[in-house]
Amino acid sequence: MPHQQQELISTLHECMTACNHCYNACLQEEDIKMMTTCIQLDRECADICGYVEQAITRGTPFLSELTNVCAAICEACGKECKKHAHNHCQHCAEKCFTCAEACKAA
């Protein structure tokens, strides 16, 4: 597997992990209704990152299409998380933006 794909897999995995953590932490927030969109996008982002990670290891012929979709979802999640001052949201936003850039470069 090329080094660039190994780096992308690592970035996808870090983003998925950050989104899963943010998702769980948001569910514990006092004003959970305010966190609804963040929670939804965390789930979407974690799922697509995990899927793309697996697809790369299978040698998918659809890498370009998948990384384009993944970048769009990561950006949306990052923008939403950035709106919230919670540390878990800020960390997630950072990982999402990093992942979006890595997906665009793939």
N, C-alpha and C positions, 0 to 999 in steps of 0.2 A: 504494500500500500504506500503510495507517495506520501512524503513528509507533510505536504500541504493538507492532504486529507486527514492525516493523523491529528494535525493541529485543529482542523475544523471539528473533528469528532470531540476533542477535548473541550473546545469552546462551546459546542452544543451541549455537552454534558454539564458543564459549569452553569450554563443558562438554565437548563432543565432543573438542576438542583436548586438554584436560587429561586426559580419560579415556584417550585414545590414548597420551599421554605416560606416564601412570601404568602402563598396560598394558605398554608396552615396558620401562619401568624395573623393574617387578616381575619381569619375566622374567629380569632380570640379577641379582636379589637372590640372596644366598648360600643362604638357606633358602627355596627356591621353593615347597616344599610348604606352608609357612605362608602363602604368598601366593595360593594357589589360588582361594579365594573372591573375593579382591580382583581378581584377573585376570579371572575370569569376569564379575563385575559391571561392571568397566571396559568389557569388550567389549559387554555388553548395553546399558549406558548410552550409550556412544559410538554404537552402532547406532541406538538409538531417537532420540537427539538429532539425528543426521544425517537420519533419516527424517522427523521432524517438521519440521525446517528445510526440507526439500524440499517436504513437503506444504503448508506455508504458502505457499511461492512458487507452488504450483499452484492455490491458492485452495481447498483441501480443504473439503468440507462437514462433515468429521469432526474439526475442530480441538478441540472440547471433549473428545471421547473420547480423542483422541491425547495431548493435554496432560495428561489425568488419568493415563494409563498412564505417560507420560514422568515425571511428578512422582513417582510411586510408585517407579519404577526409579532415578531420581536420588537419592531419599532412601535407598533400600537401599544404593546404591553409596557415597553419602556416609558413611553409618553404618559401613560396612565399612572404608572408607579411613581414617576417623577413628581406628580401632583401631591403626593402624600409625604409628610415629613418623617414618617416612621423609618427607622434605620433599615428594617427589612425591605421596605419599598424602595428606598434609595439604592441599596445594594443590588436589588433585583433590576432596577432601571439600568444601572451601570453594566450588568452582565447582559441584559437584553440588547443594549446599544452595541456592545462589543460583538455579540453574536450576529446582529443584523449586518454589521460591517464585514464580518468574516464570511457570511453567506453571500453577500454581494460580490465579494472578491473570488468566490469559488467558481 
